Amino acid sequence: MRFDLQIIASWIKPESIVLGLGCGEGELLYYLKNNKRIKETGIEIKDSKVALCIEKGLSVLQGDINSEIEDYADNSFDYCILSQTLQQVYNPESLIKEMLRVGKKVIVSFPNFAHYKIRSQLLLAGKAPVSRELPYQWYDTPNIRVLALEDFKIFSNKMGFEIHKKAAIKPGEKSSEGKIINFLPNLFATYGIYEIGK
């Protein structure tokens, strides 16, 4: 499993009720279901990925996370997870409010656009950066927002939610490996992972 998903999984208590937004092919939900006995629900927009989740025995529906989340009652889930998708959301403020409404705890992760390699590409090459974590050209990227770890901290203060846990990470050569970055994380981490609450 990817290093960032390993960290998220370590934060989930056994037998929790979990909502995975933009859950992709269900790698995290599958792991949690089989290793932590969670009760899972996933929402994914791509039909092909939903089919793969269903093949794995996961309860995943096809739909837009922004509208589907509105169907759930307050505090329906112990955890609501949005992994590496926040930068693709049109209205992150509204979605996070909904996540905090339906989930007792919310976990979000995203690529850090302030990583030093991204900064140096923009400064030295003078064009939109491309990296292993952000492998798209400006014209085909699904990312519509650029945010850094510092931006999320400011956003949390503005929104009035608390950051309970955080991890700034840099994956290794293999996606299952990596390390936590404690020294100047906004400069040296490629991803941020946060557990937030009301």
Residue frames as qw, qx, qy, qz and C-alpha x, y, z in Angstrom:
[[0.000, 0.890, 0.456, 0.000, 0.00, 0.00, 0.00],
 [0.322, 0.709, -0.053, 0.625, 1.19, 3.55, -0.70],
 [0.415, -0.003, -0.524, 0.743, 3.14, 5.18, 2.11],
 [0.228, -0.205, 0.106, -0.946, 0.61, 8.00, 2.58],
 [0.730, -0.266, -0.376, -0.505, -2.22, 5.46, 2.83],
 [0.663, -0.096, -0.655, 0.349, -0.25, 3.50, 5.43],
 [0.115, 0.068, -0.416, 0.900, -0.15, 6.61, 7.62],
 [0.518, -0.200, -0.123, -0.822, -3.86, 7.26, 7.17],
 [0.773, -0.172, -0.583, -0.180, -4.62, 3.61, 7.98],
 [0.484, -0.016, -0.647, 0.588, -2.57, 3.85, 11.18],
 [0.142, -0.114, 0.269, -0.946, -4.85, 6.68, 12.37],
 [0.649, -0.189, -0.358, -0.644, -8.08, 4.67, 11.90],
 [0.420, -0.272, 0.735, -0.458, -9.39, 2.81, 14.93],
 [0.054, -0.054, -0.976, -0.202, -10.58, -0.79, 14.41],
 [0.019, 0.523, 0.851, -0.047, -14.29, -1.39, 13.71],
 [0.067, 0.444, 0.100, -0.888, -14.88, 2.24, 12.72],
 [0.506, 0.683, 0.527, -0.002, -17.45, 3.40, 10.19],
 [0.330, -0.428, 0.336, 0.771, -15.53, 5.04, 7.33],
 [0.550, 0.779, 0.271, -0.128, -16.53, 7.13, 4.32],
 [0.527, -0.247, 0.428, 0.692, -13.91, 7.32, 1.55],
 [0.402, 0.831, 0.164, -0.347, -14.47, 10.22, -0.82],
 [0.479, 0.759, -0.417, -0.143, -12.83, 9.88, -4.23],
 [0.757, -0.429, 0.490, -0.054, -11.73, 6.42, -3.11],
 [0.216, 0.584, -0.704, -0.343, -10.25, 5.41, -6.48],
 [0.646, 0.132, -0.721, -0.212, -9.74, 1.67, -6.82],
 [0.778, -0.520, -0.115, -0.334, -10.39, 1.17, -3.10],
 [0.620, 0.306, -0.601, 0.401, -6.88, 0.33, -1.95],
 [0.054, -0.322, 0.555, -0.765, -7.26, 2.03, 1.45],
 [0.717, -0.175, 0.120, -0.664, -10.83, 0.88, 2.10],
 [0.888, 0.109, -0.436, -0.100, -9.92, -2.70, 1.17],
 [0.433, 0.286, -0.660, 0.543, -6.98, -2.68, 3.58],
 [0.270, -0.269, 0.445, -0.811, -9.06, -1.18, 6.39],
 [0.829, -0.089, -0.120, -0.539, -11.92, -3.62, 5.84],
 [0.888, 0.105, -0.444, 0.047, -9.63, -6.65, 5.97],
 [0.546, 0.186, -0.544, 0.609, -7.19, -5.49, 8.65],
 [0.032, -0.072, 0.463, -0.883, -9.22, -3.21, 10.90],
 [0.012, -0.440, -0.897, 0.030, -12.71, -4.64, 10.31],
 [0.142, 0.268, 0.108, -0.947, -14.18, -1.25, 9.40],
 [0.429, 0.618, 0.656, -0.063, -17.61, -0.77, 7.87],
 [0.260, -0.248, 0.347, 0.866, -16.84, 1.06, 4.63],
 [0.455, 0.778, 0.422, -0.099, -18.69, 3.30, 2.23],
 [0.405, -0.252, 0.356, 0.803, -16.96, 4.83, -0.76],
 [0.449, 0.815, 0.260, -0.258, -17.87, 7.42, -3.37],
 [0.421, -0.286, 0.546, 0.666, -15.98, 7.50, -6.68],
 [0.442, 0.620, 0.003, -0.649, -16.87, 9.32, -9.89],
 [0.310, 0.461, -0.713, -0.427, -15.15, 7.00, -12.40],
 [0.907, 0.012, -0.039, -0.420, -17.23, 3.94, -13.36],
 [0.766, 0.336, -0.534, 0.124, -14.17, 1.77, -14.05],
 [0.131, 0.372, -0.689, 0.608, -12.77, 2.41, -10.57],
 [0.651, -0.187, 0.306, -0.669, -16.16, 1.76, -8.93],
 [0.918, 0.151, -0.284, -0.233, -16.29, -1.60, -10.75],
 [0.544, 0.355, -0.662, 0.373, -12.85, -2.52, -9.37],
 [0.237, -0.324, 0.565, -0.721, -13.98, -1.60, -5.85],
 [0.823, -0.054, 0.092, -0.558, -17.10, -3.75, -6.17],
 [0.817, 0.275, -0.507, 0.005, -14.98, -6.66, -7.42],
 [0.281, 0.328, -0.700, 0.569, -13.02, -6.35, -4.16],
 [0.420, -0.489, -0.759, 0.097, -16.26, -6.63, -2.19],
 [0.166, -0.176, -0.302, 0.922, -16.35, -2.97, -1.19],
 [0.117, 0.773, 0.612, -0.118, -19.50, -0.89, -0.77],
 [0.211, -0.330, 0.201, 0.898, -18.79, 1.94, -3.21],
 [0.430, 0.726, 0.525, -0.116, -21.21, 4.03, -5.23],
 [0.443, 0.256, 0.347, 0.786, -20.62, 6.00, -8.39],
 [0.039, -0.912, -0.397, -0.093, -21.22, 9.72, -8.05],
 [0.257, 0.666, -0.171, 0.679, -19.89, 13.20, -7.40],
 [0.481, -0.217, -0.633, 0.566, -18.54, 13.54, -3.87],
 [0.013, -0.077, 0.147, -0.986, -19.79, 17.13, -3.60],
 [0.581, -0.189, -0.205, -0.765, -23.45, 16.17, -4.05],
 [0.726, -0.141, -0.669, -0.077, -23.49, 12.59, -2.73],
 [0.334, 0.018, -0.657, 0.676, -22.14, 13.59, 0.69],
 [0.318, -0.193, 0.105, -0.922, -25.23, 15.73, 1.26],
 [0.719, -0.202, -0.503, -0.435, -27.37, 12.56, 1.50],
 [0.608, -0.105, -0.699, 0.361, -25.77, 11.46, 4.78],
 [0.472, -0.827, -0.266, -0.152, -27.00, 12.43, 8.25],
 [0.090, -0.834, 0.422, -0.344, -24.87, 14.30, 10.77],
 [0.336, -0.537, 0.742, -0.218, -22.16, 12.16, 12.42],
 [0.937, 0.178, -0.063, -0.293, -22.93, 9.13, 10.23],
 [0.845, 0.323, -0.325, 0.276, -19.24, 8.15, 10.12],
 [0.698, -0.610, -0.001, 0.375, -16.37, 7.87, 12.55],
 [0.362, -0.439, 0.393, 0.722, -13.97, 8.98, 9.79],
 [0.593, 0.768, 0.221, -0.096, -14.44, 10.78, 6.51],
 [0.589, -0.369, 0.426, 0.579, -11.36, 10.52, 4.24],
 [0.536, 0.839, 0.043, -0.084, -10.37, 12.65, 1.25],
 [0.700, -0.393, 0.392, 0.449, -7.00, 11.37, 0.05],
 [0.339, -0.220, 0.496, 0.769, -5.03, 13.37, -2.53],
 [0.182, 0.590, 0.698, 0.361, -8.18, 14.93, -3.96],
 [0.136, -0.773, -0.342, 0.517, -8.55, 18.29, -2.19],
 [0.154, -0.451, 0.340, 0.811, -6.60, 20.07, -4.94],
 [0.019, 0.163, 0.787, 0.595, -9.18, 18.84, -7.49],
 [0.038, -0.632, -0.742, 0.222, -12.27, 20.09, -5.63],
 [0.134, 0.624, 0.320, 0.700, -14.14, 23.12, -6.96],
 [0.350, -0.728, 0.043, -0.588, -15.41, 24.28, -3.57],
 [0.537, 0.097, -0.741, 0.392, -13.12, 22.91, -0.84],
 [0.164, -0.195, 0.460, -0.850, -14.65, 25.06, 1.88],
 [0.739, -0.070, -0.050, -0.668, -18.13, 23.64, 1.29],
 [0.815, 0.094, -0.567, -0.067, -16.88, 20.05, 0.97],
 [0.351, 0.176, -0.715, 0.578, -14.85, 20.19, 4.18],
 [0.412, -0.171, 0.324, -0.835, -17.85, 21.65, 6.04],
 [0.853, -0.003, -0.237, -0.466, -19.93, 18.70, 4.80],
 [0.678, 0.185, -0.675, 0.225, -17.19, 16.24, 5.76],
 [0.067, 0.191, -0.630, 0.749, -17.07, 17.72, 9.27],
 [0.629, -0.116, 0.092, -0.763, -20.87, 17.43, 9.44],
 [0.913, 0.035, -0.273, -0.302, -21.08, 13.75, 8.47],
 [0.786, 0.142, -0.503, 0.330, -17.80, 12.60, 10.01],
 [0.618, -0.770, -0.098, 0.126, -16.67, 12.75, 13.63],
 [0.447, -0.592, 0.396, 0.541, -13.10, 12.95, 12.34],
 [0.654, 0.750, 0.038, -0.090, -11.94, 14.07, 8.91],
 [0.625, -0.381, 0.446, 0.516, -8.70, 13.09, 7.20],
 [0.561, 0.822, 0.032, -0.088, -7.43, 15.00, 4.17],
 [0.624, -0.362, 0.400, 0.566, -4.21, 14.73, 2.21],
 [0.508, 0.854, 0.101, -0.054, -2.83, 16.64, -0.74],
 [0.755, 0.228, 0.008, 0.615, 0.38, 17.29, -2.67],
 [0.329, -0.776, -0.092, 0.531, 2.47, 20.17, -1.34],
 [0.550, 0.758, 0.180, 0.301, 2.93, 22.72, -4.10],
 [0.125, -0.953, 0.259, -0.091, 5.55, 24.54, -1.97],
 [0.907, -0.200, 0.219, 0.299, 8.07, 21.67, -2.13],
 [0.245, -0.717, 0.334, 0.560, 11.51, 23.04, -3.05],
 [0.395, 0.018, 0.742, 0.541, 11.66, 21.18, -6.38],
 [0.220, 0.756, 0.600, 0.140, 8.34, 22.71, -7.44],
 [0.130, -0.924, -0.046, 0.356, 9.54, 26.15, -6.36],
 [0.356, -0.511, 0.511, 0.592, 12.84, 25.79, -8.21],
 [0.411, 0.329, 0.734, 0.428, 11.20, 24.58, -11.44],
 [0.127, 0.895, 0.426, 0.021, 8.95, 27.62, -11.46],
 [0.243, -0.877, 0.146, 0.387, 11.81, 29.98, -10.61],
 [0.370, -0.460, 0.614, 0.525, 14.51, 28.55, -12.89],
 [0.322, 0.221, 0.802, 0.451, 12.56, 27.13, -15.82],
 [0.206, 0.223, 0.004, -0.953, 9.82, 29.74, -15.74],
 [0.527, -0.066, -0.593, -0.606, 7.05, 27.29, -16.55],
 [0.798, -0.345, 0.070, -0.489, 4.42, 25.20, -14.81],
 [0.164, -0.504, 0.839, -0.124, 6.22, 22.53, -12.76],
 [0.894, 0.042, -0.344, -0.284, 5.98, 18.79, -13.36],
 [0.161, -0.517, 0.787, -0.296, 7.11, 16.23, -10.77],
 [0.232, -0.033, -0.972, -0.020, 6.56, 12.63, -9.74],
 [0.063, 0.395, 0.734, -0.548, 3.82, 13.79, -7.36],
 [0.375, 0.702, 0.204, -0.570, 2.37, 16.24, -9.90],
 [0.514, -0.094, 0.692, 0.498, 2.99, 14.46, -13.22],
 [0.420, 0.716, 0.554, 0.060, 0.64, 16.53, -15.38],
 [0.291, 0.210, 0.221, 0.907, 1.19, 19.33, -17.84],
 [0.145, 0.207, 0.301, -0.920, -0.76, 22.54, -17.22],
 [0.483, 0.116, -0.347, -0.795, -3.28, 21.65, -19.95],
 [0.679, -0.098, -0.670, -0.282, -4.19, 18.12, -18.81],
 [0.145, 0.121, -0.770, 0.609, -3.99, 18.35, -15.03],
 [0.400, -0.594, -0.672, -0.191, -6.99, 17.42, -12.87],
 [0.414, -0.432, -0.410, 0.688, -5.59, 19.80, -10.23],
 [0.095, 0.792, 0.354, 0.488, -7.51, 23.06, -10.22],
 [0.386, -0.910, 0.060, -0.137, -6.01, 24.40, -6.99],
 [0.623, 0.345, -0.490, 0.502, -2.47, 24.82, -5.78],
 [0.543, -0.783, 0.053, -0.300, -1.94, 24.70, -2.04],
 [0.413, 0.433, -0.674, 0.433, 0.92, 24.27, 0.36],
 [0.520, -0.334, -0.717, 0.323, 1.08, 22.96, 3.91],
 [0.132, -0.170, -0.301, 0.929, 1.14, 26.54, 5.18],
 [0.346, -0.154, -0.359, -0.853, -1.96, 27.35, 3.13],
 [0.583, -0.356, -0.705, -0.188, -3.87, 24.54, 4.82],
 [0.393, -0.291, -0.567, 0.662, -2.85, 25.80, 8.26],
 [0.086, 0.079, 0.025, -0.993, -4.17, 29.28, 7.39],
 [0.476, -0.198, -0.586, -0.625, -7.32, 27.73, 5.90],
 [0.514, -0.349, -0.764, 0.172, -7.96, 25.75, 9.09],
 [0.181, -0.267, -0.406, 0.855, -7.72, 28.93, 11.19],
 [0.259, 0.011, -0.242, -0.935, -10.11, 30.75, 8.85],
 [0.562, -0.215, -0.667, -0.439, -12.60, 27.86, 8.82],
 [0.493, -0.502, 0.368, -0.608, -12.39, 27.36, 12.60],
 [0.972, -0.107, -0.185, -0.099, -11.58, 23.65, 12.63],
 [0.477, -0.720, 0.503, 0.013, -8.83, 22.05, 14.68],
 [0.651, 0.459, -0.604, -0.015, -5.91, 20.05, 13.35],
 [0.838, -0.476, 0.196, -0.181, -5.65, 16.98, 15.63],
 [0.771, -0.238, 0.465, 0.365, -2.87, 15.14, 13.79],
 [0.495, 0.822, -0.182, -0.215, -0.59, 15.96, 10.89],
 [0.767, -0.216, 0.461, 0.391, 2.15, 14.29, 8.92],
 [0.372, 0.816, -0.298, -0.326, 4.37, 15.87, 6.29],
 [0.842, -0.108, 0.508, 0.145, 5.83, 13.10, 4.14],
 [0.314, 0.659, -0.538, -0.422, 8.10, 12.32, 1.25],
 [0.973, 0.095, 0.164, -0.135, 7.52, 8.94, -0.46],
 [0.479, -0.493, 0.630, 0.362, 10.54, 6.83, -1.34],
 [0.132, 0.321, -0.735, -0.583, 11.52, 5.23, -4.64],
 [0.185, -0.295, -0.922, -0.167, 8.92, 2.51, -4.03],
 [0.341, -0.515, -0.225, -0.754, 5.44, 3.91, -3.41],
 [0.759, -0.497, -0.415, -0.064, 5.15, 1.77, -0.27],
 [0.657, -0.235, -0.268, 0.664, 8.18, 3.43, 1.29],
 [0.084, 0.809, 0.107, 0.572, 8.78, 6.95, 2.54],
 [0.458, -0.151, -0.511, 0.711, 9.66, 9.14, 5.47],
 [0.187, -0.894, -0.399, 0.075, 8.09, 11.75, 7.71],
 [0.422, 0.451, -0.058, 0.784, 9.57, 15.21, 7.25],
 [0.425, -0.742, -0.419, 0.305, 9.91, 17.19, 10.48],
 [0.363, -0.451, 0.098, 0.809, 12.50, 19.79, 9.43],
 [0.191, 0.402, -0.221, -0.868, 10.98, 22.63, 7.34],
 [0.475, 0.277, 0.835, -0.008, 8.10, 20.44, 6.12],
 [0.445, 0.788, 0.234, -0.355, 6.60, 23.12, 3.86],
 [0.188, 0.771, -0.506, -0.338, 9.88, 23.14, 1.95],
 [0.007, 0.414, -0.902, -0.121, 10.89, 19.47, 2.00],
 [0.479, 0.192, 0.819, -0.252, 7.65, 17.43, 2.20],
 [0.087, -0.013, -0.682, -0.726, 5.86, 16.42, -0.98],
 [0.431, -0.479, -0.646, -0.409, 2.53, 15.60, 0.72],
 [0.195, -0.245, 0.522, -0.793, 0.60, 16.72, 3.77],
 [0.470, -0.354, -0.789, -0.176, -1.84, 14.53, 5.70],
 [0.160, -0.252, 0.381, -0.875, -4.16, 16.04, 8.32],
 [0.279, -0.486, -0.828, 0.023, -6.76, 14.77, 10.73],
 [0.085, -0.233, 0.090, -0.965, -9.16, 17.59, 11.53],
 [0.202, -0.511, -0.826, 0.128, -12.22, 18.04, 13.68],
 [0.123, -0.837, -0.356, -0.396, -14.77, 20.62, 14.73]]
